Each structure stands twice: as C-alpha cells, then as structure tokens.
Amino acid sequence: GAVVSQHPSRVICKSGTSVKIECRSLDFQATTMFWYRQFPKQSLMLMATSNEGSKATYEQGVEKDKFLINHASLTLSTLTVTSAHPEDSSFYICSAREWGGSYNEQFFGPGTRLTVL
Amino acid sequence: RKEVEQDPGPFNVPEGATVAFNCTYSNSASQSFFWYRQDCRKEPKLLMSVYSSGNEDGRFTAQLNRASQYISLLIRDSKLSDSATYLCVVKATSGTYKYIFGTGTRLKVLA
C-alpha cells in the first residue's frame, strides 16, 4: 500500500525558533498533500492544501506567513513553523493523495509531535 | 454548529459486547463518508468507507442515512484491540479533496 513518512517524528524547540517538518510519499507520486494539526483531545484540523508546483491554499484562520508550505516535488512537501511559540505545540500530520489515484483516498503520515518551550 | 459531530465518549464496554457510534454532518451536499481509527498519539488509519447501501467488513458495519445526515458504525464482538478513538470523516462537496474530521469517539474495551 501507499506509504507516507514524516520527519522528524518528534521535535522540541525553544520559543522563537523555526522548525521544518518533511512529508514524503515513499512509493507513489502525490499531486496533493494536506497538512493537519491536532491539539490534545481535539479533532484533526486541516491547515492547508499543497499542490505540487503551486502555492498552498490555506484554511481560514491559518497564517500563511507563519506556516510556510513548500511542495517542490511530487514526493515531498515541507511545513515550516516560523518563530514558533508554545501555543504552536501540537501534533502535525500530513496526508497525500496519489496522482491518478482514487478520488477519495488520502494516505496519512505518522505525524510529528512539536513541543515549543 | 460543527460540520461533523460525534459523541466524544468514552464508551467503556466489556469484551464481546456490541457497540454503536453515531455521527452527524451539517452539509447535505457532502459526497463521501469514512470511519477512521486513531490510536493514542498515532496517525488516523482508514477503517472503512461508508456507502449509501450500508456495508460490512467482518465485525464492523457502517450505515449512512442521507435524509437525516448521519452515519453510524457498529462493532460486534468487541475485542480489547478495538480500544481506540473512532473518527467520523466527511469529504466535502465534489470538486474538492478536503476531509472534515469529527472530534472522535473514544472506545475502551474492558477485559
């Protein structure tokens, strides 16, 4: 089956620093990748939709200058949390939709747990 | 009103019990529906898609009621390994690939 990886799986950083999270589709080409955030005991909230070679589409309330998304290839999307603050501490999960694949299918990465001190 | 609503639980049931979860959605134009399972501190994994005619996969049965805008999941003969959070997911209207997640229902199966 389709596999999506994320790196790092866990990161702890100081307030004010930037953190980059990578999302890779390992055995398929991903036309579209999605970035979600999940706070404790809450649902996954879509932050942005990332299409290869174009600018990401951000959901309402998500600051595009704070959460920088780059989808430079069909197998890699990155999310950079700039000037991270403690309130950005969360579980960040990406998913990928296969190019030419099922219209409904998204494959999820294992998530990155970010803790900002 | 939330777009996708679920009872957060927890549902504590003994092994072997039958348990049912419901989920309601607000957008009548929603196209596709799913149940995902999420274990603690892990990513969600697809349990099953939900079809209008209802569908079954082993001990799991999913139903969709478009008129009332709700989806259900029935688990028969609960196992300890079924303990997890069950997420109701709705794909928005056609032309988009966006998923909308419910907050999830926690299930604990007790020995």
HADDOCK unambig.tbl for C-alpha pairs under 7 A between the chains (distance, minus, plus):
assign (segid A and resid 42 and name CA) (segid B and resid 103 and name CA) 5.49 0.50 0.50
assign (segid A and resid 43 and name CA) (segid B and resid 101 and name CA) 6.19 0.50 0.50
assign (segid A and resid 43 and name CA) (segid B and resid 102 and name CA) 5.95 0.50 0.50
assign (segid A and resid 43 and name CA) (segid B and resid 103 and name CA) 4.12 0.50 0.50
assign (segid A and resid 43 and name CA) (segid B and resid 104 and name CA) 6.75 0.50 0.50
assign (segid A and resid 44 and name CA) (segid B and resid 101 and name CA) 6.02 0.50 0.50
assign (segid A and resid 104 and name CA) (segid B and resid 97 and name CA) 6.99 0.50 0.50
assign (segid A and resid 108 and name CA) (segid B and resid 43 and name CA) 6.62 0.50 0.50
assign (segid A and resid 108 and name CA) (segid B and resid 44 and name CA) 6.98 0.50 0.50
assign (segid A and resid 109 and name CA) (segid B and resid 43 and name CA) 6.61 0.50 0.50
assign (segid A and resid 110 and name CA) (segid B and resid 42 and name CA) 6.21 0.50 0.50
assign (segid A and resid 110 and name CA) (segid B and resid 43 and name CA) 5.00 0.50 0.50
assign (segid A and resid 111 and name CA) (segid B and resid 42 and name CA) 6.91 0.50 0.50
assign (segid A and resid 111 and name CA) (segid B and resid 43 and name CA) 5.97 0.50 0.50
